[in-house]
Amino acid sequence: MKILLSGATGQVGWELARTLLPIGEVVEVNRTQADLADLKALRGIIQQYKPNVIINPAAYTAVDKAETEQEQAFLINAEAPGVLAEEAKKIGALLVQYSTDYVFDGTKSTPYTEDDATNPVNVYGQSKLAGEQAIQSVACDYLILRTSWVYAGRGNNFLKTILRLAAEREELKIVADQIGAPTWARLIAETTAHIVRQAMLERQVNNFNSSVYHLTSSGDTSWHGFAEKIVKIVREQGKLALKNRTIHPIPTTGYPLPAKRPANSRLSTSRLEQQFGLTLPSWDNALRLCMQELD
Ligand code: NDP
């Protein structure tokens, strides 16, 4: 099985380049070989490699910058996945696309299911939703995996930011009124490998249904709770000297950003767990395992 993988320099793509190894021959295409903003070149790459599976974690992920770079965000997050879907359909490949909790407005009081109405509150969320819709309208075989609050031991993310700030500052102020599930990039990548393998077996016997799935850790917390847990684990590990003494909870209004964020980012993962027979681990268990690998 030949797997074409974009975005292998990103958090999820880097992990995918490793977790996909046992299920097929992985061909990585980075920005130089396939710039998602160059739709013609993108078509050429698919036609050249003719993969059985296209996995696309590459995306325009700068949530705040997207507010002023709308055109670029839509080109990469909406038009490019549409082109990948068209090319996948031509060659009978499976397309795996990642999407986000930010397709929802966060006003629901319980976790969102895949069937809940979408209503993104920022440009990034709008562009990612448009990407989902582009794939669905082409109707190739696809898996759209919506995740949330991604972190990893490498790259720029909340975990790395808190580790840095907690080493430098005695006091931190972190938003406490947005709720979601921090999700380790490796969990996303390992789950992807399992479900792609099953999906390919289902396709062989004409028993595959394209669908949207929610893929996050289980449980939930606020950004404040996430930060407190990071600091607690660092202290238990005793690996890093921290100046931090207090993390103050603040409301979203106390940390204004260009892009609005949903207050409720919780995604129900029951559909994925039932369909693929998987159990997603709690966010704090996965965080502890991720942090064991940090220097
Ligand atoms: P990262 O920001 O870590 O990585 C993005 C990747 O996309 C990088 O490899 C980057 O390459 C590549 N990329 C960006 N623009 C282009 C382009 N024009 N052409 C080719 N490659 C490009 O993303 P994550 O791993 O965090 O996210 C993976 C997926 O999960 C994305 O679809 C994202 O929307 C989704 N998601 C992420 C969340 C998060 O909290 N991070 C939350 C919810 C969903 P380069 O290194 O060259 O810039």
Residues whose N, C-alpha, C, O or C-beta is under 5 A from the ligand:
A	BS01	NDP	G7 A8 T9 G10 Q11 V12 G13 N30 R31 A34 D35 L36 A37 N56 P57 A58 A59 Y60 T61 I76 Y98 S99 T100 D101 T147 S148 W149 V150 G155
